[in-house]
Amino acid sequence: MSSGSAVTMKPVPRVPQARPMAIDRAMEKAREVYESISRRAFELFQSRKQEHSRDQDDWLRAESELLHTAHLDVEDCDDAIVVRAEVPGFRPDELEVCVEPFRITIAGRRETTASPTIRKILFSDRCSDQVFRVIDLPIELDSKAVRSSLRDGVLELEVPKASALSMVPIAVAAYWMLRAEDHQRWAAVFDPVSENGNGNSKLENRTTP
């Protein structure tokens, strides 16, 4: 390569990421979703002339109408939990993620433009414009170093596990249950009592049948 040639460096494209969500906002989102599903389920209940035999069906139907079913894959890796959620049609800025010690919440709402209806719709199988999933995990998570990416309609989260505390074997810990400095402080308190004879008399009274 000649000295006069130059190499053009292309910038590395930045991977789209979901927005972080605070815990209080996640709780507010959960409350709003619950209230929306409750109202829709009650409407379905009223449309059936208030028959109580299909209450669960009303709730599941309302949930399917209002929420997009984001199918999940959850993997337990060595030092992290990897979650993949199918969220087709959502932009990164329309998705929010909240990570708690034992819970992951994914929420989002995509913008849609209402078009004037010219023809009568005979059938519609489109997904809802709102997604809300809560994943409870038996593993403590670290919310400080969460990595997310959105590619081809799949949101991928890599959440590191919380650092485990160093374990002390029980056999070793038993010998160090009483520290030397604690023994010195306790001895300074009880020695004057023993010198006056009160400690021995109390011990004899306790041991005498």
Secondary structure, DSSP 8 states (H G I E B T S, - for coil): --TT--------------EE--HHHHHHHHHHHHHHHHHHHHHHHHHTTS-GGGHHHHHHHHHHHHSB---EEEEE-SSEEEEEEE-TT--GGGEEEEEETTEEEEEEE---------S---------SEEEEEEE-SS-B-TTS-EEEEETTEEEEEEEB--------HHHHHHTSS-HHHHHHHHHHHHHHHHTTHHHHHHHHHH--
